[in-house]
Amino acid sequence: MRRSCASPPPLAAGTQIGNDRLYADFGARRLLTRVEVSADRRTATVFYLEPLPGGSRIRVTFASDGLQDAGGGPVDGDGDGAPGGTRTLSFLTAPVA
């Protein structure tokens, strides 16, 4: 089976993604971050504004409900084929001795 590698359409012009939609947390606390949308509006990047704790699981969440793409269609943020949704990923930071 061959999967399509087509990238999703860009976000609608003027779309802002803030820390209410794309954020990182550790335990019960949200980390201080800044979100930037790329010039082509196809990528949003989280920049950490504080050191990440060593040896910890960091969770990053993207809530896409209500976002539109450049064609006026809804964004499928969790990739399930339905409009909207929330995608969460996590990663471990390296332990510090």
N, C-alpha and C positions, 0 to 999 in steps of 0.2 A: 504494500500500500504506500502511496506517495502522498505526503502532506504538503499543503500549499504554504509557501513561505512569504506570501504577500503581506505587506505591512498594513496595519489598519489605517483608515483615512485620518488626516490631521484633525485636531480639535477645531471647533468653530473659532473664527477670528474674535479676538478680545476675551477668550476664555481665560479665567484666572483660576488656578488651583492653589488653594491655601492649606494651612495646617489643619483645617477642619476636614479636608478630603484626603490628604496624603500626609501621613504622620508615622512616627516611630515611637515605640514604647518599650520600657524595660520594667517588668513587674507591673505595678499599678500606676507607674508614672510615665507621662509623655516626655520624651526627650526634646530638648530645644533644637529645632531644625528650621531650615529655610527651604522653600520649594521653588524651583525655577522650571518654566516650560521652555523647551528649545525654540529656536527661531522658526523651524518648520512645523511646529506645534504637534509633533509626533512623539515626543519624549518629555516626561517630567522627571526631574532629578531631585532627590532629597539630599541636602547638605547638612551634616551634623555640626551644630554650633557649640558642642561641648564634647569632652572626651567620652568615648563609649566605655562602659565598665568592662574590665577584663574578665574572661571566663564566663560570659553571660549570654543568654539567649535574647536577642533583639527581635522584635516583631515590627514589621512595616505593613501598614494598612492603606489601601486605596479604595475610597468609596466613590463610585461613579454615577450614582443615581442623579438624574437630572442634567447630566452633561450631554452636549450635542457635538457631533462631528461637523466638518466643514460643509457637508452636504445636507445638514439639517436633521440627520438621523441621530438616534440615541447611541451613546457610547456603551459598549458591552465590556465593562471593566473587569469582570471575572472570567470572561472567555467561555461562558456556558451557552452562548447563542441567543440569550434573552437580554433585552435592554437593561442597563444599570448593573447593579450588583456590587459586591465588595470582595476584593481580592486581598488576601493576607499571605505574607511570606515571612519566614523567620531565618535567622542565621546565628551562629555562635561566634563570639569574639574570642581571640586567642587569650589563653590564661597569662597573667603577668606574675612573675615570681619576684 
